[in-house]
Amino acid sequence: MNIKLIVTDLDCTLLREDKTISHRTKSVLEQCRDLGIRVACATGRGNAERVITNEMLDASITFNGAVANVGDTVVYSRLAPCLSARPLLVACDKRGLKTASQFNGMHYSNFTVSDEWPHITTFEIVDFYKHNMDAEKLYILINNYDDVAFIEENLPIDLYMSVSRDGMVMVMHKAATKANAVASLAEYWGIKRAEIVAFGDDMNDVVMLQYCGTGVAVANALDEVKAVADYICDTNENDGVAKWLEGNVLCTG
């Protein structure tokens, strides 16, 4: 395969269940980069550096595609406007849902974020009625599918939602998708769609896998993700991404 760009989701795809990257996977990514192949992560996280170092990547796509960076250069950015987001934030707050808006490393929330994720200390409890900042991502912790339906009913027309497998609804600008961010990276580097391989496991990876020339789902992916993938590799716990790259990219390097 003539691959020039590797894009991979992190949680449940590249990362093992303990949120680490195996030595085998690190070695394979290094070998790919030694061949001149670019490597990027595409994650719903706002800060990929906590689980993968910048030295392992040529680019990072964060907030489900709201932002794409090559080093310190912002290649793509699509924020959720405050005027659109505020009514949803207020509605979720009234319903008693734990809700937050993220921008530039800060979580503006109606709950103590560190109680849910001890490593997150950059948060501020705010009154959403007065909140006036655009967001890279909104997120709401759900209790059941009634909450999902409620969020969908209150979703502004210029935003979209993605339900993750760990009980969280993420809301972004409609143009903030992993696929759009990958397309911007490809244009930045002069890489064709056919020269991109993407790996994923969750619903927010579906469009990215469909966009890229080759889409690969890990064996632990949701059925909906496997259905659109060109290939199924081994699980995240068993170095699925690394094994696929060894067999399909490095073998022809």
N, C-alpha and C positions, 0 to 999 in steps of 0.2 A: 504494500500500500504506500502511496506517495503522500504521507502525512506530514504536514508542516506546523500544525497546531493541535495540541492536546488540551481539552477543557474538561475538568472533572469537578463534580460536586464533592463536598467534603463529608458531612455526617452520613453515616450508613453507606458510603460509597468508597471514598479513598481512605477515610479514617476507620480504624477498628472500633469495636464497641466501647473500648476504654478511651476513645478519642485520641489515640496515638497513631503514628504512621510507622509501619514496619521497616526494618533495615532493607529488606528486599525491595519494597516499593520505592524507598528513597534512592536506592541504587539504580533501579530501572529508570526513574525520572531523570536522574543525572546522566545516564547513558543516552537517553533520548535528547537531552539538551546538548550533549557533546556532539550529536549528529546535526545540530542546528535546528532542532524542532523546538518550537516555543511551547511552554507549559503554563496554563492558567487555571486557577480555581474559579468556580462559580457557585456561590453559596448564599443562603438566606441570612447568614451571619453578618453582623456589621463590622466585625473585626476578625479577619481570618488569621491574623498573626498569633492569636492565642493557641492555635492548633497546628499551624504550618508557617515556617519562617519565610520571609521574603526572599531569602537566598535560594529557595527551592523553586521560585516562580518567576516568570517573566511578566505576569500581569495577574490582577485579582479583580474578580467581579463579585460585588457584595450587595447586600440588601435585595436579593432575588433579581438583580439586574438593574437596580436603580443607579448604581455607580460602577464604573470600570476604570481602573487605574493601571498605568504602566509606570512603575516607579512613582514619582511624585506628580506625574502628568495625568490629569483627568481626561480620559478619552470619551467617556459617556456619562451623562448625568440627567436623570429625570426624577424630579421631586414631586411629592404629593402636596398640592397647594393647601395652605392652612384654611382658606375659606371653604374648600371642599371637605377637608378632613374634620374640621371642628364639629359639625353636627353629628357625625358618626361617633367621635370621641365622647361627646356629651351623652348621646343615646346609650352607648355601652356602659358609661359610668352610672347612669340612672338605673340600668338593669343590674348593676352590681358586679359587672365583669371586670376583671383585672385587665387594665388597658394602658398602653403606652405609645408614645410617639418618639421616634429616634431621629436625631440629627447631630452630625459631627461628633459622634462618640457619647452624646448625652441621651439618657432615657428620661423623657418627661412623662410622668406616670401618675396614676391614682392609687398606687400601692407601693410597698417597700420592695423594690426589685431584688435587693440582695437576699430577701427571705426565700425567693424562688431560685436565684442563681447567686450563690455567695461571692463569686468572682466579679460580679458587676457592682461596682461601687459608685459609678458616675451616673447618678440618677437624681431627679428632683421631683417631688410630689407637687403637682400643680392643679389649678382650677381650670378645667378644659374650656369653660365659658370664656376665659380670658386668654387662653393660649393663642399665640399669634405667630407661630413659627412653622415654616414648611417642613416636610418630613421626608427622609429617605425611605422610612418604612413605619407603618403603624402595626402594632400587634396586640391581639386580644386572646386571653386564655379562656378556653371554652369548657363548659361542663358537659354538654350534650349537643345533639344535632338540632335541638330547638334554638340553641344559641347561634348556631351556624345560619339557620334560616332567618333569625332576627337580624344578624349582621348583613346578610344578603339583601333583606328588605330595606335596610337603611343605607345601603352602599351608594355613594354618589356616582353619577354617570361617568365621570372621568377617572375613576379609580377601579381597581379590580382586587379580588381576594383570592388567596390560595390557602387551603386547609392542609396543614402538615400532619404527618402521621403521629406526632407526639402531642396532639391536642392544642394546637395553636392556630389561630387565623392570622395571616399576614396580609396587609393591605398596602398596595403600592399604586403609583401612577400607571395608567394603562399602557404606557410605552416602556415602563420599567420591567422588562423581562430579561431572562438570561439569554434568550435568543437574540434580542436586539443588541444587548451588550456584546455578545460574541461577534455579531455582524460588524460592530464598530471596531473591535480589535482586529478582525480580519481585514477591514478596509485600511486601518492604520498601518498594518504590516504588509499589505498587498498580497493577502492569502485568499485563495478561492475556497468556496464552501466545500467543494469536493475534497479539499486537502485538510479538513478539520474532522477530528474524532472527539465525541463527547461521551462522558460517562455519567450515569445518574441512577436514582432509586425512587424518587418521590414525585408527586404530581407537579411540582414546580420545575421539574426537569423535562417534562414531556415535550414542550414546544422546542426546547433546545436540542433534544435528540432528533426531533423531526427536521429542524433547520440544518443541522450539520450534515456533512456528506456521509458520515458514519456515526450511528447512534448505538451505544452499548449500555445495556442495563445490567446491573449486578444481579446475581441470582436471588438475593434477598429483597429485590425491588418489588414495588406494588405491581399487581397484574396489569394495571392500566399502563404502566411504564414499559413493562416487558412487551406489551402488545404493539408498541410503536417502534421498538428497537430493532436494529438490523442484526444485532448479536446479543447473546446472553453470556456473560462471563461468570466466573466463580464469585462467591460472596465477598463482602468487604472484610470479613474476619479471616478469609483464606486468600488474601492478596489478589482478588479478582482483577483489579485494574492492572496490576503489575503483570500477571500471567497473560492477560490479553495482549498487552504491549509487547511482551517477550515473543509471543507466538505470531503476531501480525505486523509488528513494526520493526523491532530489533532484528528479527530473523532475516529481514530484507535490507538492513542497514549496511 
